[in-house]
Amino acid sequence: MSVTRFILTSSLAAGLVLSACGGSNERFAQKIEVVQGLRLQKVQSQLVADEIEAPGNVIAASTAQVAARTMGTVLQVAVREGDTVKRGQLLAQLDERELSAHRAAAQAASQRAAAGVAQATKAVAAAQAQADVMQKTFDRFSQLKQQNSVSPQEFDEISARHQAAQAGLEQAKAGLRESEAAATQADSEARAAQDVASYARITAPFDGRVIRRMVDPGTLITPGITLFIVEDTSCYQLQATLPAEALTAVRKNSTALVQLDALPHQPLTGKVSELEAGADPTSHTLQARVDLPKESTVRSGLFGRALFPRGQKQALLVNTDALVNRGQLSGIYIVDDAALIHWRVLTLGKTTGNEIEVLSGLTDGDVVVLNPGTQELDGKKAGALAAGGEKRP
């Protein structure tokens, strides 16, 4: 009786255990949530343009740091940052009273020197006339001496007067040369004083735009201190940093597509105007300047990228809407053969339109979720497809 009761009890217990295990499996199966309405796409390798991407900043082709060339106090600042200026336009005016006084004194000295030259010229003319008269007299007395018509005393007197006239002429010519040299020096000093006086007017070196202003009225400035930064707005360039392998693919005057972050919908076509002949041995990069077309929206300081074509390559592209960002990581949901969804981390390349290149994390033939939205799909199961989705494998 006890044996029979034990067998029945054991059988009942085994049945309960089996029943309990079966219920656990059913509940586990029910825990996998099925997500409806997902759009799936099989990723396939495709032929795309192979390009070298080079980041860089927009700079002006010509930029001038306008500095003072003389010491002085700023009386007026005529422009502000952002103003458009013409070549020679006044930027700032210094106090020029001392410079003007020096210029006036130099000009007066030049005028006195010029008057001295005129006086010395007259003295030379007079001495020349006197010397000519004495030359003729000396020649006549020389003939008379040969004829014994004059006494030696008379001839010696005329000879002495002739020599004196020649000496006076040479002295007058020497005085003229000194006067001319003094006049030349005085004229140079007057011109220099004029130039220095003009330094009181600080002007724009070329047509452009004032980017920086570092001076205010009343400031005492010294030579060499930068007061304004003016850039030429007629030509902007992208100064780009290229990898060393670009030496074999990029040439001077070659074209490049430029995309500026501030102008995402305005791609520009530029031309390489400058290219370093070799790469830096430390960074393994080289610098290039790409001339940009004249556009009113382009400004210096904008960040962008230059794309240099070098053929074609096979690549995996996915729609940017399929990406899921978790902190600093970018990933995507893939669907396996059992319709289970998994999140996978990606390494991404460049973006073209609404598609982005996947460098690692996907393989050819993977099925991805195109419309994950903000919902958490990892570990769930893909159900029926939304309209437009590809057939789930």
Buried (B, 14 or more C-beta within 10 A) or exposed (E): EEEEEEEEEEEEEEEEEEEEEEEEEEEEEEEEEEBEEBBBBBBEBEEBEBBBBBEBBBBBBBEBEBBBBBBBBBEEBBBEEEBEBEEEBBBBBBBBEEBEEBBEEBBEBBBEBBEBBEEBBEBBEEBBEBBEEBBEBBEEBBEBBEEEEBEEEEBEEBBEBBEEBBEBBEEBBEBBEEBBEBBEEBBEBBBEBBEBBBBBBBBBBBBBBBBEBBBEEEBEBEEEEBBBBBBBBEBBBBBBBBBBEBBEBBEEEBEBBBBBEEBEEEEBEBBBBEBEEEBEEEEEBBBBBBBBEEEEEBBBEBEBBBBBBBEEEEBBBBBEEBBBEEEEEBBBBBBEEEBBBBBBEBEBBBEBEEBBBBEEBBEEEBBBBBBBEEEBBEEBBBBEBEEEBEEBE
